[in-house]
C-alpha cells in the first residue's frame, strides 16, 4: 500500500482512538511500571546492549500504523509480520526481553497490560537506566490484531536516508525538525551493522569513493571494522559512549564521526545543523527535547480495533477461531 494512502488512513483513524493517560493501570495493575523497570534492570545488567535494542522497538512499532505492538507479532501462514521487514531483519532484537516483561505482568495481573504499553514503558526505562532522562508515559493502548511487512517496508527509513527525506517523513506524523534531531539522539546508545555503512565507506552516492563527510581517522577505523569482505552483520558502536545515554552522539556528528549516513546528514544539512550544534553543547536541552519527542511519538495511534494479548508474539485465540478450526 502506498505511503500516502497509509498516512491518510492513519490520521483519519487516529481521531477515533481512545485517549491515553498517565497512571492508566493505577487501579487495575498498580505495580505495572515498577515490574517493567525491574525486568529491564535485570535484562540490561545481563546484556547492556538490550537497553538500546528495546528502546528501538518503540520507533519501529510506532511509525508503522501507530504504537500497537504489531512489531512484536511473529509471522503466521496467513500473515507476513514486521520482524522480517527490510529495516528490521537481522537488526531488531531483544524481543525476549519484552516476553520476560509480559510474563511478569501476566503473573501479577493477567490480560491487563498491553504489549504496546510494555514497549512504551520499557523504552522509557531503557533510556533512564542508561543514564538518560525519564518521563511520565501515557498508557492505555490496545494491541493490534495483525501486522504488515509491506507497511513497514513502505514507511521505515533507510540508513542511507538524508536529512531532507527524514524531515518529510517526520512531518507526516506531525513531528517537527527539532523532534527529528532530538529523537535521532536515540543512537546515543547501541550498535549498528556494517551492512548499514558499506556504501558510505566504499561507494557513497555511486561515486566508488567514501563519504567525504567522514573524519579521516574515523573512516579508517570503520574500514578496519568493515572491510569489503566482512560479514555485514558485524556491529560497531553508534557513538563513542555506546552504553551511556548522553549527548556524545551529537559531539561525534559535529566531528564528522557519525556512524550512519542518516546520522551525519543531520550535521551536514543546514536545516538540522543548528539543533545538532545545540545538543552537542547542552545535554540538558537534548534530554528535555528527547523526552518530549518520545511522548509525542508514543501517542501515535491508528484507531484500529485491538485487544490485550496474552502472548506478545501472537494474537489471542478467540472462541470463533476455535470453532472455525474444529
N, C-alpha and C positions, 0 to 999 in steps of 0.2 A: 504494500500500500504506500503511495507517495507520502513524503514527509508532510507536505502542506495539508493533505487530507487528514492525516493522523493528528496534526496540531489543531485543526478545526474541530474534529470530534472531541479532542481532549478538552478544549476550552469550553465548548458547549456543555459537555457533561459535567465539568468541574463545578458549574453553578449549582448543580443538584447534590453535590457531595455533602455528607454530614460534616458539621463543624468539628474541628479538632480543638482540644483544650489541654492545658496543663492539669496534672492530677487526675486524669481520666480514670485511673484504676485505684484511686484512693479508698474507695469502699469495696470494690469487687476483688481487688488483689493488692492490698496496701504495701506489700513487700516487693512488688514487681521491680521497681527501679533499683532497689538495693540488691536484689537477686541478680539482675543483669550485670551490675557493676562488679559483684563478687566473681561471677563466672568469667567476665572479661579480664579481671585482675589475674586470675589463675592461668587463663589461656596465654596472656602476654608474659607472665613470668616463665612459662614453659617455652614459648616461642615469641620473642618480642615483635617479629615481623607481622604476626597475626593482627596486631592493632591496626596497622596501615591497611591490611587486606580487608578487615571488617569495615573500616571507615569507607573504603572504596565502594563497598556494596551499596551504600546509600546513593551515590552518584549514579551507578549503573541501574539501580532499581527505579529511582525517582524520575529520571529522564525518559524512561520508556513507559508511557501510559500511567504516570504518576507513581507515588510511593505505595505500592500494593503487594510487595513481597513476590512479585512474579519472577524476579531473577533467581529465586530460590527453588523454583519448580524443576524437577527432573523431566527429561523427555519421556513421552509415552508413545505407544504405537500410533496414537491419533493426534499427537501434538509435538511440534518441534519447539522446545523452550528456548530460553535466552542464554543458557550456560555455554552453548557452543556457537554463539554469535561471533562475528568477526572480532569485535573488541573484547570478547570475554574468553574465548577458547585459549587454553594454556596460559591464562592470565588471571582471571578471577579465582580466588582461593579462600580458604578458611570457612567454607560452608559448614564444616563440622563444629566450629565454634558456635554458630547460630543454632545448630542441633543441640548442643550442650545447654545453651541458654533455654531453649524451648523445653527440653526435658526437665530442667529445674523448675521452670514456671508451671508446667503441667502437673508436677508433683505438689506444688503449693496451691494452685487454683486452676483446675482443669478447664480447658477450652474457653479461656477468658481473655488472654493477652494474644493479640495477633502477631504473626511473624513480621508483618510490615512494621509494626511498632517496635518489635525487637531490633530490627535493623537501625531504626532511628535512635533508640536508646543506646545500643551497643556502639554505634558510630560516635555518638557524643562522648561516651566513656572511653573509647579508644584514644580520642584526642586528649582528653583530660589526663588519662593515665600515662600519656607520653610527654606530659609537661605543658600541654596547651590549655586553652580556655575550656570552661564548662558553661553550659547554658541550660535554661529550662526548656524542655521539649513539649511540643503539642502532641497529644496522643488521641487515639480513638479510630485508627484506620482499620479497614477490613482487608482481608487477604483476597487476592484475585482468584478467579476460578479457572484461569488459563494464562498462558504466556505466549509470546510470539518472537521467534528468532528473526523473522522478517522485519518486524517493527524495530527491533534492536539494531539490526544491520542498517536500517534506513536512518536511524536517529543518532546513534552514538558516534562521536567524532573520532577521527584517526589520530595517531601520534604525529602524523605529518601535517595536521591542520595548522593553518596560520591564524593570526590573531583576528583578522577580518572575518573569517568564516566562523570562528568561535563566538565573536560578538553577535553575529547574526543568529546563531543557534540559541544563545542565552537570551537574546531579546525575544525570541518566540515564546519563552517561558516567563516573560516579564522579569528577567534577571538582568541587572544593569552591567555596564562595563566594570564598575567597582566590584560587583558580585563576582564577575568572571575572574578578575585578577585575585581577589581575596580567596575564592574557592580553589583556584589553582594552587594556592599555598598548601592544599592537602598533600602535595608532593614534598612537603617538608619531612615526611616520614615514608619509609618504604623503599622498594626497589623496582626497577624496570628491566625489561628483557632486551638483549642485543637485537632481537627481531625488530624492535621499535626504533632503532637508531642506525641500522646498517646503511640506509640510504643517505643519512646525514654524514656518515663517515666516508662513504665511497662514491656517492652518485647524487649529490644534492641537486634537485631540480633537473635531473638528466644531464648534468654537466660532466659526469665522470670525475668530479672533484669533491672534496669535503665542504661542509657548510662553512663559509668564511666567518660566520659569527662566532664560531667556537674559539676559545682561547687556546693557543697552540699547545701548551703543556697539557691542558685538559684533553685536547684531541688525541695527543699521543697516549695518554692514559687510557682513553676509550679504545684506541687502536689495539692496545695490548690486551684489553679485556675482550674485545670483539673483533678478532682478525677475520678475514674473509671466509675462512674455513671453520668458523666457530659453530658449536651447537647454539642455535639462536635463542634457546631457552635459558642460556646463561644470563644471570642478572647482575646489575650494577646499582649502586646507591643513587637515589634520585637527588640527593644533595649531600653536603659534607657532614651532616649530623643526622643520619637516616633513622635513628632510634629516638630522637628528641624532636618534639613539635616546637619549632621556633621560627624565626624569620631568616635563618641561614639560606633557605631556598632563594629568597629574593636577593640576598647579597651575592649568591652564586650567579644569578641571572645577570646582574649588573657587571659581573666579572667575566661574562661570556662562558660560564660553566654550567649552563642548563643542560640537563640530560636529554630531554625530548625536544624535538622541534617545536611542539606546541607549548613548551615552557619558554624557551629562549625567544620565541617570536613575541612574547609579551613585553620584552625589553626593546627589541629592535623596532617594533611597531609604534609610531608616535602616539596613537590613540590610547595605548595602555601603558606606555613607558612611565608616565608620572606616578601612577599607582605603584608600580614596581619599585621605583626610587623611594617613594614614601614608606612603603612597608619595609624596605631594606634598612631604613633608619629608625623606624618607630614600630617596635614589636607589639606594644600595647594596642596601637591603632589596628594593626593586622589582626590581632586576636579578636578585637571587638567586631570588626567587619566580617571576619570569617564566621564567627558565631551567628551574626545576623543573616549571612548568606545561607548557612546550613539550615536555619529555621525557615527561611523563605523557600528553599528547595524542598525541604521536608514537608511543606504544606501543599505541594503539588498533588492533585487528585484527579482521577478520571471520572468519578461518579458512577462507575460501573458496579453492578451487583457484586457482593463479596461475602466472605464468611470468616470464621476464626478457625484456621486449620489446626488439626491435632498434631500433624507432622508437617514441618515447613516445606518438605520436598514433594508432597503430593496433596491434591485436593481431597477433601473429605468424601468418603463413600456415603451416598445417600440411599435411603430405602428404595427409591425409584430405580437407582442404578443397580441395586442388588436384584430387583425384580426383572430388570431388562437382561441381566446376565444369566439368570437362572433358567 
